[in-house]
Amino acid sequence: MLLELTEVDTYYGRAQALHRISLTVDEGEIVTILGANGAGKSTTLLTISGILRSRQGTILYRGKPIGREKPGMIVKLGLSHCPEGRALFPDMTVLDNLKLGAYLRRDRDGIAKDLERVYEHFPMLFERNGQIAGSLSGGEQQMLAIARSLMSRPTLLLLDEPSLGLSPILVEEMFKIIEDINREGMAVLLVEQNVAAALEVARRGYVLETGKIVFSGNKEELMNNDQVRRAYLGG
């Protein structure tokens, strides 16, 4: 098992945001987390990546406990987080933002190869590598955020709302890139408001409500569940 959460509780101050969350991600699979705004989806990713600390439960990455590790160490272990809102450095160039994604690495040849691979996935970034990141369109900034996350060479990518604010054409392109990345062997834990698109690429998923997992299953089970269909698929 690549990632395993067991009965994880997370709080914001005294307010409990996650209640006994248990989920798994295996090598090379795409798993999605579904839920309404405020359900705890982003909090789950922030807890896994070490930005928030759980109070109870365990988080294992390749069998190693990471619940008390600092975010930088978690990145070194092979887990990268692309947060909602992109969190780019807007006054820096595209290239410098990409290089910051590899700031913990020292293998120059490997970094150069990964930069080439990122440009293959996102050719528009190569065309704009000297451009200031803040001047990019919303779709281009989202692609840069994902590309920067790939520069740490993760085995698991946490993606938070990658299609947020994008046009339907760009959403389709974004999910094609996610599938391409996954075919190269990278696992993906995906939080996504576009439930139909998420279920097209995910192997299985979890449904969160008010910080609790209320349903989990494979793609077919999620798509055929009456509660999921009514709440998220308009059926």
N, C-alpha and C positions, 0 to 999 in steps of 0.2 A: 504494500500500500504506500502511495506517495505522500498523501496528506490525510490525517485522521484527527477530527475534533470529537471529544467525548464530554458531553454534559458541561459545556462552556457557558459561564455567566459573565457578562460584561456590564459595567455601570458607567454612567456619566454622573459623577458625584454620588448622590444618594439614589438617583433614578436608575432602575435596572433596565437595560436596553436589550440584552440577550438572556434568554431563560433556557438553560440546559440544552444548548445547541450541540447536536451530534451529526456529523457529516463526513464523507470520505471522497477523495479524488484518487483515482488509480493512475498509473503511468500511462501517458499518451491519450487520455480521454478528455472530452469537453463535458463539464458539468455546469448546469445553470442554477442560479438562485432566483426565484420569482417572488414577487410580493408587491404590495402597494407602497407608495411613498411613506417613509417612517416605519416600515416593517422591521428594519434592522439589517437590511442587505449590505449597505455600505459599512455599517458597524462590524459585521462579520468579517469583511475583508480587512478592515483596519485592525481588528484583533489578531487575525492570522499573521499579518505583516509586522506586528509588534508596535504599531503606532499607538494602539490602545492595549491595555493590559487586562486580561481576564482575571476575575477574582476566584473563580472556581473552575474545575475541569482541567482537561489536558489537551494540548495541541502537539501532535507528533508530525514531524516531517522526515520521511524515510526512516521512521522508527526513533528519531531523536527528538526529545522534548524541546520545543522552541518557545513555550509560553512565557519564559522570562528572559529570552534573548533580546538584544537590542536590534532595531531594524536593519542596521548595517550588516550584522552577523547573519541575519535571516537572508538578506540578499546574497551574501557570500555562499550560503548553503544551496542556492539555486532557485529562490523564490522571488519574483519581481511583481510589483504592484503598480498598475496604471490607474490612478485614482480618478474619480468623477471630478470634472472641472479642469482636467489636464495638468494644472500646476506646472506650466512651463516657465522658463525664465524669459519673459517677453522682450527684454532689451538685449538679449544675446542672439547670435546667429543660429540658424538651424543646425549647422555643423557643431557648434559649441554645445548646444543642448544635447545632441546625440553623444558627444564625447563625455558629458557629465553622466550619462547612463552607464558608462564603463569606469566610473571614477574609482571603484574598488579593485579593478583589475590591473595587472602589471604585465600581461602578455601582449606586447605591442603588435606582434604578427597576428595573433588571434583577434585583437580589436579591429585591425585593418580588414581582416576577412569578414568579420561580422558587420562592419560598416558597409562593405560591398553587398553583403546579403540583404541588409536593410534597404539599400538603394534598389535592389532587385524587386523587393516587395513594394516599395514606395518610390517609384521613379521620379515623382514630382519633387521629392525631397532632395534628390541629387541636383535637379534643375535649380533649386532654390537654396542650396546649402550655404550660400553667403548672405542670404536674406535674413533680416531681423525677424525672430519668431512671432513677435507681436503684430507684425504686418500681414501674416498669413490669414487666409479665410478660416472659418470655424472648422470646416472639414479637414483642411490642411493641418491645422493645429492638432486635431484629434489624431491624425495619422502620425504626426511628429511625436505625440505623447506615447503612442503605442510603440513606435520605432525606438524611442529612447529607452523604454522598458526592456526591449529585446537586447539592448547593448550590454546588459549584464550577463547575457547568455543563460537565461533561466531554464529550468526544467518544468517549472509551473508558473504560469502567468495569471495573475489576478486582474481581471478586466472589469472596471466599474462604469457601466453605462456608455459603452463605446459609440453608440449611434445617437446619443443625445444631441438634439438640435440639427441633425444632418438631413439633407434632402433624401427622398426615397432612392434616387440613383446612387448617392454616396453610401447610403445604408447597405444597399446590395453589394457595392464594392468592398465596404468594410468587412462584411461577413464572409465574402470570398477570401479576403486576406487572412481572416481568423482561421478559416478552414485550411488554407495553404500552410500557415504556421503550424497548425496541429498535425498536418500530414508529415511534417518534418520531425515529428516525435514529441513536440512540446504539449504538455497538458495545460488546459485552460479552465479556470473557475470563473464563470461569467455571470455578472449581474447586469440585467438588461431590461429596459422598460418595454422594448418591442418583443413581446412574448412569442409571437408567431415566428419571428426571425430567430430568436434564441432557440426555440424548439426545433427549428430546421437543422441547426448545426450540433446541438447538444445530444449526447447519448442518453443522459438522464438528468434529473433535477430535483430540487427541493422547493417547497412553497413555505414562505415565512409570513406569519401574521403576528403583529405586536411582539416581535422578538422570539417567537416560538415556531418551531417547524410543525406544520399541521398536516403536511402530506409530502410524500416522496415517491418517486417511481421512475421507470424508464420513459423514453420519449412518448411511446404509444399510450402508456398509462396516464401520463400527464395530459395529453391531448384529448383523451377520452373521458377524463374525470369531469363530472358535471359541475363541481365547484370551480375547478380551474377554467372550464369553458365559459361559465357564466361571468366569472370575475375578470378574466384576462383575454379571452378569445372572442367575446361577443356572441357566444352561442348558448 
